[in-house]
Amino acid sequence: MGIPIAACLARKRSCLASLLLVTLCTAPHLLRAQAAATPATPPPAVPDWALPGSSTHKQVPPPADFHRPSTNFDTPIGVFEGQSDIGAAVVPGSARYDASTKQYTISSAGYNIWYSRDEFRYIWKKTSGDVSLASDVTFPEPKGYGDRKAVLVIRQSLDDDSKEAVVAEHGAGLIHLAQRPERGALMTDMQFRFGGTLAGANAKRIGIEKHGDSIAIFVSLRGEPMHQFGPPITLHFDEPFYVGIGFCSHLPDQSDTAVLSNVILENSAGKVQ
């Protein structure tokens, strides 16, 4: 004689309930066991050479074979086509654009933009020919590291050791036009010191112009018309190349922020304003 249908269904419901109870009781233990078996990956250690300079420590060039692949995002932002964490600092960077205020807010860690490789958040556009790029610069946190850098950059590639020309405004007021003449070479620069002699004053606006292989720095100290500072450098870029803005905190594992506003980017020379 067969089991009545009602009794059979009741037995199935009882079995399913028991199975559900066992699953609910054991699942948390299984998840905890899996978590214990797969510990979180710690961030990369900060090497001694990357620590910022101080009264007790000197920052030195990285080892010749030290590199981190850049992290690139083909996500348009404002007038730019994409952005990258050049050199993949141990704390990822970020950027946002406010069209109503025409401000790019860039947050980044990074040991430096110097020596033979860089770590910074870069907002870029791929282009060719002549270039004019200019921006106002402010640092929302007044107590940030003095050598932090808001930068206007022309780069051959997105690799951490790329050939490049850089106009930088430092947190303490120094402005420079720097170059890495070849991939992996050491940077050299022409420095213009304003903050160190004017009680921490910062220039209002900085610019970079590429005219053929001639690259020059432009500055407005107090809002006067932009004017060229010093002689240009000569540096050739194969086409296409990258042009854009960025920021580096100069602290390898601590993020800071710069605001670059009223950015103009023209695909011709003589347009820095």
C-alpha positions in Angstrom: 0.0 0.0 0.0 1.5 3.4 -1.0 2.2 6.4 1.3 -0.6 9.0 1.1 0.3 12.0 -0.9 -0.3 14.4 2.0 2.1 12.4 4.2 4.7 12.3 1.5 4.6 16.1 1.0 4.8 16.6 4.8 7.8 14.4 5.0 9.5 16.4 2.1 8.8 19.7 3.9 10.3 18.3 7.1 13.5 17.2 5.2 13.8 20.5 3.5 13.4 22.4 6.7 16.1 20.3 8.4 18.4 20.8 5.4 17.8 24.6 5.6 18.5 24.6 9.3 21.8 22.8 8.9 22.8 25.1 6.1 22.1 28.3 8.1 24.0 26.9 11.1 27.0 25.8 9.2 27.3 28.6 6.5 28.8 31.2 8.9 31.4 28.7 10.0 32.3 27.9 6.5 32.6 31.5 5.5 34.8 32.3 8.5 36.9 29.3 7.7 37.3 30.5 4.1 38.2 34.0 5.2 40.8 32.6 7.6 42.2 30.5 4.9 42.4 33.5 2.5 44.0 36.4 4.4 43.7 39.9 2.9 46.6 40.9 0.8 48.6 43.6 2.6 49.6 46.8 0.6 53.1 46.8 -0.8 55.7 47.9 1.7 57.2 51.4 1.4 60.9 51.0 0.6 63.3 53.2 2.5 64.4 55.1 -0.6 60.8 56.3 -1.2 60.4 57.9 2.2 60.3 61.8 2.0 63.3 63.8 2.9 63.6 65.1 6.5 66.2 66.1 9.0 66.9 62.4 9.6 66.3 60.9 6.2 67.3 61.6 2.6 65.2 60.4 -0.3 67.3 58.8 -3.0 66.7 57.5 -6.5 64.8 54.2 -6.7 66.8 51.1 -7.8 67.3 51.0 -11.5 65.1 47.9 -11.9 62.3 49.1 -9.7 59.0 49.6 -11.5 55.2 49.3 -10.9 52.9 49.1 -13.9 50.6 52.1 -14.2 46.9 51.6 -13.7 45.0 53.2 -16.6 41.3 54.2 -17.0 39.9 55.2 -20.4 37.2 57.3 -18.7 36.7 60.8 -20.0 36.8 63.6 -17.5 36.3 67.2 -18.4 38.4 68.0 -21.5 40.5 64.9 -21.0 40.2 61.4 -22.4 41.4 59.3 -19.5 43.3 59.1 -16.3 46.1 56.9 -14.8 47.8 56.1 -11.5 51.3 56.5 -13.0 53.6 54.1 -11.2 50.7 52.7 -9.1 51.3 54.4 -5.7 50.4 52.1 -2.8 47.3 54.2 -2.2 45.1 54.5 -5.4 44.4 58.0 -6.6 41.1 59.6 -7.7 39.8 62.6 -9.6 36.6 64.3 -10.2 35.4 67.3 -12.4 32.8 69.9 -11.4 31.6 71.5 -14.6 29.8 74.3 -12.7 33.1 75.5 -11.1 35.4 74.2 -13.8 37.5 72.5 -11.2 39.4 69.2 -11.3 40.0 67.8 -7.8 42.8 65.3 -7.8 43.8 63.1 -4.9 47.0 61.1 -4.9 49.7 59.5 -2.9 53.1 58.9 -4.5 56.7 59.1 -3.5 57.6 61.7 -6.1 57.6 62.9 -9.7 61.4 62.8 -10.1 64.5 60.7 -10.5 64.0 57.9 -13.0 60.3 57.1 -12.3 57.1 58.7 -11.1 54.1 58.0 -8.9 51.1 60.4 -9.4 47.5 60.7 -10.6 47.5 61.8 -14.2 44.5 63.1 -16.2 45.4 63.0 -19.9 44.6 63.4 -23.5 46.5 61.8 -26.4 47.4 64.4 -29.0 50.0 65.5 -31.6 51.5 68.8 -32.8 51.8 71.9 -30.7 50.1 72.3 -27.3 49.1 75.1 -24.8 48.0 74.1 -21.3 47.4 76.3 -18.3 45.6 76.0 -14.9 45.0 77.8 -11.6 46.3 75.8 -8.7 45.2 75.6 -5.1 45.9 73.1 -2.2 42.9 72.7 0.1 45.0 71.3 2.9 47.4 74.1 4.0 49.6 71.7 6.1 50.4 69.2 3.3 54.0 68.2 2.6 56.0 71.2 1.2 57.3 69.3 -1.8 53.9 68.0 -3.0 53.4 68.9 -6.7 50.5 70.0 -8.9 51.7 69.4 -12.4 51.1 70.1 -16.1 52.8 67.2 -18.0 53.6 66.2 -21.5 54.6 62.5 -21.6 55.7 60.1 -24.3 53.8 57.2 -22.6 52.0 56.1 -19.5 54.9 54.0 -18.2 56.3 55.1 -14.8 59.7 56.0 -16.4 58.5 57.8 -19.5 60.2 60.7 -21.2 58.4 63.8 -20.1 58.3 67.6 -19.6 56.8 68.9 -16.4 55.7 72.3 -15.1 55.2 71.9 -11.4 53.9 74.1 -8.6 55.0 72.8 -5.2 53.1 73.2 -1.9 55.8 75.5 -0.5 55.8 77.7 -3.6 58.7 76.5 -5.7 57.9 76.3 -9.4 60.0 74.4 -11.9 60.2 73.3 -15.5 61.7 69.8 -15.5 62.4 67.1 -18.1 63.3 63.4 -18.3 65.1 63.5 -21.6 64.9 59.8 -22.2 62.9 56.8 -20.8 64.5 55.9 -17.4 66.8 58.8 -17.3 67.2 61.1 -14.3 65.1 64.3 -14.2 66.7 67.7 -14.5 65.1 71.1 -14.0 65.1 74.9 -14.0 63.8 76.1 -10.6 62.0 79.4 -9.8 61.5 80.0 -6.1 58.7 82.2 -5.0 57.2 80.7 -1.8 60.5 80.4 0.0 61.2 84.1 -0.3 57.6 85.5 -0.2 56.3 84.0 3.1 54.8 81.0 1.5 53.1 82.7 -1.4 52.0 80.6 -4.3 51.6 81.5 -8.0 48.0 81.9 -9.0 48.4 80.2 -12.4 50.9 78.0 -14.3 51.2 77.0 -17.9 53.2 74.9 -20.3 53.7 75.4 -24.1 55.0 73.0 -26.7 56.0 74.6 -29.9 57.8 72.0 -32.1 60.5 70.7 -29.8 60.6 73.9 -27.7 58.9 73.7 -24.4 58.4 76.7 -22.1 57.0 77.5 -18.6 54.5 80.3 -18.2 53.4 81.9 -14.8 50.9 84.4 -13.4 52.0 85.2 -9.9 49.2 87.5 -8.8 46.7 87.3 -11.6 48.6 89.4 -14.2 48.7 88.1 -17.8 50.6 84.9 -18.2 54.3 85.4 -19.1 57.1 83.1 -19.9 59.7 82.4 -17.2 63.3 81.7 -18.3 64.4 80.0 -21.5 62.6 77.0 -23.0 64.0 73.5 -23.0 64.4 71.4 -26.2 62.8 68.0 -26.0 61.4 65.9 -28.9 58.2 63.7 -28.6 57.2 61.1 -31.1 53.5 61.5 -32.1 51.1 60.9 -30.6 52.0 61.7 -27.0 50.0 62.5 -23.8 49.3 65.9 -22.3 47.5 66.6 -19.1 47.3 67.6 -15.4 48.2 65.7 -12.2 49.2 65.7 -8.6 51.6 63.9 -6.3 51.5 64.2 -2.4 55.2 63.3 -2.2 54.2 60.9 0.6 54.4 57.3 -0.7 51.5 56.0 1.3 49.5 59.1 2.2 47.0 60.8 -0.1 46.6 64.6 -0.4 44.6 66.8 -2.8 45.1 69.6 -5.3 42.5 71.6 -7.2 43.3 72.6 -10.7 40.7 75.0 -12.2 40.0 77.1 -15.2 42.0 74.7 -17.3 42.7 75.6 -20.9 44.0 73.0 -23.4 44.6 74.1 -27.0 46.2 72.0 -29.8 48.4 74.9 -30.8 51.2 77.1 -29.5 50.7 80.7 -28.3 47.4 80.0 -26.5 48.6 79.9 -22.8 46.4 82.4 -20.9 
